[in-house]
């Protein structure tokens, strides 16, 4: 069983799951994915990014996903294979928990 990751780490990995991104782009993706319910502040975002790099779950890349949006001052990040596995494992763990909550009628759609 994989260790669970923090909410902010999960959301950053999710934001990077389809393409590389930079800090503000990641913040925007997280806000869109959560319907505006989660807004990562700079301290949380950059602390999370550094932790994910140290853990080998993401890596810095020089490739901008959109050349029209490239800025040499930005740092771009992308998932590593280890990061993809961690994201999938934690999503599966959360899916089990949500199913149990629905079964107990804690959430709708039981």
C-alpha positions as CSV (number, residue, x, y, z in Angstrom):
1,X,0.0,0.0,0.0
2,X,1.4,3.4,-1.0
3,X,1.6,6.1,1.7
4,X,-1.0,8.8,1.3
5,X,-0.1,12.2,0.2
6,X,-1.3,15.6,1.5
7,X,-4.3,17.3,-0.1
8,X,-2.1,20.0,-1.6
9,X,0.3,17.4,-3.0
10,X,-2.6,15.4,-4.5
11,X,-4.0,18.6,-6.1
12,X,-0.6,19.6,-7.6
13,X,-0.1,16.2,-9.0
14,X,-3.6,16.2,-10.4
15,X,-2.9,19.6,-12.0
16,X,0.2,18.2,-13.7
17,X,-1.4,15.0,-14.8
18,X,-2.0,16.0,-18.4
19,X,0.8,18.4,-19.1
20,X,3.6,20.4,-17.5
21,X,2.8,23.6,-15.8
22,X,4.2,26.5,-13.9
23,X,3.3,28.0,-10.5
24,X,0.4,30.3,-11.4
25,X,-0.9,27.8,-14.0
26,X,-1.0,25.1,-11.3
27,X,-2.9,27.4,-9.0
28,X,-5.4,28.1,-11.7
29,X,-5.8,24.4,-12.6
30,X,-6.4,23.6,-8.9
31,X,-9.0,26.3,-8.5
32,X,-10.9,25.1,-11.7
33,X,-10.7,21.4,-10.6
34,X,-12.2,22.2,-7.2
35,X,-14.8,24.7,-8.4
36,X,-12.9,27.5,-6.6
37,X,-13.1,25.7,-3.2
38,X,-9.4,25.3,-2.9
39,X,-7.0,28.2,-3.5
40,X,-3.3,27.4,-3.0
41,X,-1.3,30.3,-1.5
42,X,2.3,30.9,-2.5
43,X,3.7,29.3,0.6
44,X,1.7,26.1,0.2
45,X,2.3,25.9,-3.5
46,X,6.0,26.4,-3.5
47,X,6.5,24.3,-0.3
48,X,4.5,21.5,-2.0
49,X,6.4,21.8,-5.3
50,X,9.8,21.5,-3.5
51,X,8.6,18.5,-1.5
52,X,7.3,16.8,-4.6
53,X,10.6,17.4,-6.4
54,X,12.6,16.0,-3.4
55,X,10.3,13.0,-3.3
56,X,10.9,12.3,-7.0
57,X,7.2,12.7,-7.9
58,X,7.7,15.7,-10.2
59,X,10.7,17.2,-11.9
60,X,11.6,20.6,-13.3
61,X,11.5,20.8,-17.1
62,X,12.6,23.4,-19.5
63,X,9.8,22.6,-21.9
64,X,6.8,24.9,-21.8
65,X,3.6,23.1,-22.7
66,X,2.5,26.1,-24.8
67,X,5.3,27.9,-26.6
68,X,3.1,31.0,-26.9
69,X,2.9,31.1,-23.1
70,X,6.6,30.5,-22.5
71,X,8.5,32.8,-20.1
72,X,12.2,32.2,-19.3
73,X,11.6,33.3,-15.7
74,X,9.1,30.5,-15.1
75,X,9.9,27.1,-13.7
76,X,7.9,24.4,-15.3
77,X,7.2,21.0,-13.7
78,X,6.0,17.7,-14.9
79,X,5.1,14.4,-13.3
80,X,7.6,11.6,-13.1
81,X,6.5,8.0,-13.5
82,X,6.7,7.7,-9.7
83,X,4.4,10.7,-9.5
84,X,1.9,9.2,-11.9
85,X,1.9,6.0,-9.7
86,X,1.5,8.0,-6.5
87,X,-1.4,10.1,-7.9
88,X,-3.2,7.0,-9.2
89,X,-2.7,5.1,-5.9
90,X,-4.0,8.0,-3.8
91,X,-7.0,8.6,-6.2
92,X,-7.9,4.9,-5.7
93,X,-7.5,5.3,-1.9
94,X,-9.8,8.3,-1.9
95,X,-12.3,6.6,-4.2
96,X,-12.7,3.8,-1.6
97,X,-13.2,6.3,1.2
98,X,-15.8,8.2,-0.8
99,X,-17.6,5.0,-1.7
100,X,-17.7,4.1,2.0
101,X,-19.1,7.5,2.9
102,X,-21.8,7.1,0.2
103,X,-22.7,3.7,1.6
104,X,-23.2,5.2,5.0
105,X,-25.2,8.0,3.5
106,X,-22.8,10.6,4.7
107,X,-22.8,11.9,1.1
108,X,-25.6,11.8,-1.5
109,X,-26.1,9.2,-4.2
110,X,-26.1,6.1,-2.0
